[in-house]
Amino acid sequence: MKLSSNIYIAGHRGMVGSAIKKILESKGYSNLTYRTHNELDLTDQREVDSFFEEEKPEYVFLAAAKVGGILANSTYPADFIYQNLMIEANVIHAAYKYGTKKLLFLGSSCIYPKFAPQPMKEEYLLTGELEETNEAYAIAKIAGIRLCKHYNQQYGTNFMSVMPTNLYGPNDNFDLQTSHVLPALIRKFHEAKINSKQNVIIWGTGSPRREFLHVNDMAAACIYLMEKYDAFNIDEFINIGVGEDITIKELAEIIGDIIGYEGEIVYDTSKPDGTPQKLLDVSRLNELGWRFSISLREGIAQTYEWYLSTK
C-alpha cells in the first residue's frame, strides 16, 4: 500500500476498525474512506455496489460485523448469520467487481470445532462440530473465509482472511448482557469497588483457559499483513493471537488487582464453563515476522483507563 492509496475501512467505528484507522493515520496514510451504518448499509447489495462503483477502493479492511457474547449469539442466531453473511458477500463481491487490489477479511476463532486440539492450527477448520451457542456466527465467518478463497481461485483476486483470538481494548463493549468476558469483568469489578460490594460473582469454576490480544496489536498485525504479504503467502487464512493463555480465575485476579478491588471473588459453579480451552497456534504468523507487543496486564490497565474516561 502507498500512503496515498484509497483504503476503505468497513466497520471503522468498531473496536478493530477504529484501531486500524488510528494506526493507518499515525503511519501517514492520507486517503482513508469509511462510512457510518446510516450512510452505507453493508447488508444492502445495491448500496454496497454503488459505493464501490463510486469510490473504487484499492485496499479494503473488512472489519464490519454483527458481534456479541454467548447470550447475544444464543438469543439472536438468525440475525447473526443473516447480517454477517450479507455483509461479507456484498463487500467481497463488490471488491472483485470493481477491481480492489487487496482485501483483508476478519474472521473469529469460534470457526474452529468445539473440541479442536489445542493450540488450534489453521488446518483444523471444518474437522469437527462447532460450539452450539455461536454456531450461526461461526458459520457466517467460515463462509467469509471460503468466499475469499474461492474468489481468489476463480477470479485471481488477492483476498486474505485472518482469525483473531479473543480481543479487548478501547471501544470494546462493556454491556453485561452482550459483552465478552474480559470487558464484562472490568465493569463488574469497577462497579463492585465503587459500590463497596463484598464480593464479585463469576460464572463457572474459573478453570477454562482463554487467550487475549489487545486490539491495537490486532490492528497492527492486519496492517503488517496487508503491507507485506499477499493471500497466497498465508495459505487461505492465518491465526492472529499471542500463543499464550490463562485461566478465567487468573484473569479475574489480574483485573481485580488493577482496579483495586479488595472484596471476595465467588465462582458460581452452577453456571456453565463453556469450552475448556481456546488457544490459537500462531506459528505461521510468527514465521511471517510478526509478534504481539502489549502484555496482558499492561493492556488491561490501558483498557480500564479508557473505560473510566467514558464514565
C-alpha positions in Angstrom: 0.0 0.0 0.0 1.1 3.5 -0.8 0.4 6.4 1.7 -1.9 7.9 -1.0 -3.7 4.6 -1.7 -7.5 4.7 -1.4 -8.2 2.5 1.6 -11.7 1.6 2.7 -12.2 0.5 6.4 -15.5 -1.3 6.7 -16.6 -1.0 10.4 -14.4 2.0 11.2 -16.3 2.8 14.4 -16.0 -0.8 15.8 -13.2 -1.9 18.1 -10.9 -3.4 15.5 -11.9 -1.0 12.7 -11.2 2.1 14.8 -7.8 0.7 15.9 -6.9 0.1 12.2 -8.0 3.6 11.3 -5.9 5.2 14.1 -2.7 3.2 13.2 -3.1 3.9 9.5 -3.4 7.6 10.2 -0.4 7.6 12.5 1.7 5.9 9.7 0.8 8.7 7.3 -1.9 7.1 5.2 -3.9 10.1 3.9 -6.7 8.7 1.7 -8.9 6.6 4.1 -12.5 6.0 3.2 -15.3 5.0 5.6 -19.0 5.3 6.1 -21.3 5.0 9.1 -24.1 2.5 9.0 -26.6 5.3 8.3 -24.5 6.3 5.3 -24.0 2.8 4.0 -25.9 -0.3 4.9 -23.5 -3.1 4.1 -26.3 -5.7 4.2 -27.9 -3.9 1.2 -26.3 -5.1 -2.1 -27.3 -2.2 -4.2 -25.9 0.3 -1.7 -22.6 -1.5 -1.5 -22.4 -1.9 -5.2 -23.0 1.9 -5.7 -20.4 2.7 -3.1 -17.7 0.6 -4.7 -18.6 1.8 -8.2 -18.1 5.4 -7.0 -15.2 5.1 -4.6 -13.3 2.1 -6.2 -11.2 1.5 -3.1 -7.8 -0.1 -3.8 -7.5 -1.8 -0.4 -10.3 -3.0 1.9 -10.2 -3.9 5.6 -13.4 -5.8 6.2 -13.8 -5.4 9.9 -17.6 -4.8 9.9 -19.7 -7.5 11.5 -22.5 -8.1 13.9 -20.8 -9.4 17.1 -21.7 -10.3 20.7 -21.1 -12.7 23.5 -22.7 -16.1 24.3 -26.1 -14.6 25.4 -26.4 -12.4 22.3 -25.4 -15.3 20.0 -27.8 -17.7 21.6 -30.7 -15.2 21.6 -30.4 -13.8 18.1 -28.8 -16.6 15.9 -30.8 -15.6 12.8 -29.6 -12.0 13.0 -26.0 -13.1 13.4 -26.0 -15.5 10.5 -28.0 -13.3 8.1 -26.4 -10.0 8.7 -22.8 -11.3 8.7 -23.4 -13.4 5.5 -24.9 -10.3 3.7 -22.0 -8.0 4.8 -19.4 -10.5 3.6 -21.0 -11.4 0.4 -21.8 -7.9 -0.6 -18.4 -6.4 0.2 -16.3 -9.3 -1.2 -18.2 -9.5 -4.4 -18.1 -5.7 -5.0 -14.4 -5.7 -4.2 -13.9 -8.2 -7.0 -16.3 -6.5 -9.4 -14.6 -3.1 -9.0 -11.0 -4.2 -9.0 -9.9 -3.9 -5.4 -6.2 -4.8 -5.3 -6.3 -6.5 -1.9 -8.9 -7.2 0.8 -8.4 -8.4 4.3 -11.4 -10.2 6.0 -11.6 -10.5 9.7 -13.0 -13.8 11.0 -13.1 -15.2 14.5 -11.6 -18.1 16.4 -15.1 -19.5 17.0 -14.8 -21.0 13.5 -12.8 -23.9 15.0 -14.5 -27.1 16.2 -15.7 -27.1 19.8 -13.2 -29.8 20.8 -10.4 -29.0 18.4 -6.9 -30.0 19.7 -5.0 -27.2 21.4 -3.4 -25.0 20.3 -5.7 -24.7 17.3 -3.9 -24.8 13.9 -5.4 -23.3 10.8 -5.8 -26.8 9.2 -8.3 -27.8 12.0 -11.0 -25.8 10.2 -14.1 -27.9 9.4 -12.7 -31.0 11.2 -15.5 -31.3 13.8 -18.7 -29.9 15.2 -19.0 -26.2 16.2 -19.9 -24.8 19.6 -23.7 -24.7 19.6 -24.0 -21.3 21.3 -22.3 -19.4 18.5 -22.8 -21.8 15.6 -24.7 -19.2 13.5 -21.9 -16.6 13.8 -19.2 -19.2 13.2 -20.8 -20.5 10.0 -21.1 -17.0 8.7 -17.4 -16.4 9.3 -16.4 -19.7 7.7 -18.4 -18.6 4.7 -16.4 -15.4 4.6 -13.2 -17.3 4.6 -14.4 -19.6 1.8 -15.7 -16.6 -0.2 -12.1 -15.1 -0.2 -10.6 -18.5 -1.0 -12.9 -19.2 -3.9 -12.8 -15.7 -5.4 -9.0 -16.0 -5.4 -9.3 -19.4 -7.0 -11.8 -18.4 -9.7 -11.0 -14.8 -10.4 -7.4 -14.4 -9.3 -8.2 -11.9 -6.6 -5.9 -11.1 -3.7 -8.3 -11.5 -0.7 -6.9 -12.8 2.6 -8.6 -13.9 5.8 -7.3 -13.5 9.4 -8.6 -15.3 12.5 -8.2 -13.2 15.7 -8.3 -14.7 19.2 -10.3 -13.0 21.9 -9.8 -9.2 21.6 -10.1 -6.4 24.1 -9.2 -2.8 24.4 -10.6 0.7 23.7 -14.1 0.8 22.1 -14.9 -2.6 23.5 -18.5 -3.5 24.5 -19.0 -3.3 28.3 -22.7 -4.2 28.4 -23.1 -7.1 30.8 -25.8 -8.7 28.7 -23.9 -8.7 25.4 -20.2 -8.3 26.2 -17.3 -10.8 26.2 -15.6 -12.0 29.4 -12.8 -9.5 29.8 -14.7 -6.2 29.4 -17.6 -7.7 31.5 -15.1 -8.5 34.3 -13.7 -4.9 34.1 -17.2 -3.5 34.6 -18.1 -6.0 37.3 -15.0 -5.3 39.4 -15.3 -1.5 38.8 -18.9 -1.4 40.0 -18.2 -3.6 42.9 -15.4 -1.3 44.0 -17.3 1.9 43.7 -20.4 0.4 45.4 -18.3 -1.3 48.1 -19.7 -4.7 47.3 -18.3 -7.6 49.5 -18.0 -10.0 46.5 -18.0 -10.3 42.8 -19.8 -13.4 41.3 -18.3 -15.0 38.3 -19.9 -17.8 36.2 -18.4 -21.2 36.3 -15.4 -22.7 38.0 -12.8 -20.2 36.7 -10.8 -23.1 35.2 -11.4 -22.5 31.4 -8.4 -21.1 29.7 -8.6 -18.2 27.3 -6.2 -16.2 25.1 -6.4 -12.4 24.9 -4.9 -10.0 22.4 -5.1 -6.2 22.6 -6.9 -4.7 19.8 -4.0 -2.4 18.9 -1.9 -5.4 18.4 -4.6 -7.0 16.2 -4.8 -3.8 14.1 -1.0 -3.7 13.8 -0.9 -7.4 12.6 -3.6 -6.7 10.0 -1.8 -3.7 8.6 1.5 -5.6 8.7 0.0 -8.4 6.6 -1.6 -6.0 4.1 1.6 -4.1 3.6 3.9 -7.1 3.3 2.0 -10.2 2.1 -0.4 -11.4 -0.5 -3.2 -14.0 0.0 -1.2 -16.9 -1.5 1.6 -16.3 1.2 -0.7 -17.1 4.1 -2.3 -20.3 2.7 -6.0 -19.4 2.8 -6.1 -17.7 6.3 -3.9 -17.1 9.3 -4.4 -17.0 13.0 -3.7 -13.8 14.9 -3.0 -14.1 18.7 -0.3 -14.3 21.3 0.1 -18.0 21.6 -0.4 -18.0 25.4 -3.5 -18.4 27.5 -4.6 -18.0 31.2 -7.5 -19.3 33.3 -10.6 -17.2 33.9 -9.6 -17.3 37.6 -6.2 -15.8 36.8 -7.8 -13.2 34.6 -10.2 -12.2 37.3 -7.4 -11.8 39.8 -5.4 -9.6 37.5 -8.4 -7.4 36.8 -9.4 -7.1 40.4 -5.8 -6.2 41.3 -5.6 -3.5 38.6 -8.9 -2.0 39.6 -8.0 -2.2 43.3 -11.0 -4.3 44.4 -10.4 -5.8 47.8 -13.5 -8.0 48.2 -14.0 -11.7 47.6 -14.3 -13.4 44.2 -17.0 -16.0 44.2 -17.4 -18.7 41.5 -21.0 -19.8 40.7 -20.3 -23.4 39.7 -24.0 -23.9 38.9 -23.3 -21.9 35.7 -21.6 -23.3 32.6 -17.9 -23.0 32.0 -18.1 -23.2 28.2 -15.3 -24.6 26.1 -12.4 -25.8 28.4 -9.7 -24.1 26.3 -9.4 -21.8 23.3 -5.8 -21.2 22.3 -4.6 -20.4 18.8 -1.4 -21.7 17.2 0.3 -18.6 15.8 3.4 -20.2 14.5 2.6 -19.2 10.9 2.2 -15.6 11.9 5.4 -15.6 13.8 7.2 -17.1 10.8 6.0 -14.2 8.8 7.7 -11.9 11.2 5.0 -10.5 13.5 4.6 -11.0 17.2 2.4 -9.2 19.8 3.9 -6.4 21.8 1.3 -5.4 24.5 1.4 -7.6 27.6 -2.0 -8.6 29.1 -1.5 -6.7 32.3 -0.4 -3.5 30.5 -3.3 -3.9 28.1 -6.0 -4.4 30.8 -4.7 -1.3 32.6 -4.9 0.8 29.4 -8.4 -0.6 28.7 -9.5 0.3 32.3 -8.2 3.8 31.9 -10.2 4.1 28.6 -13.3 2.7 30.3 -13.0 5.3 33.1 -12.7 8.1 30.6 -16.1 7.2 29.2 -17.9 7.3 32.5 
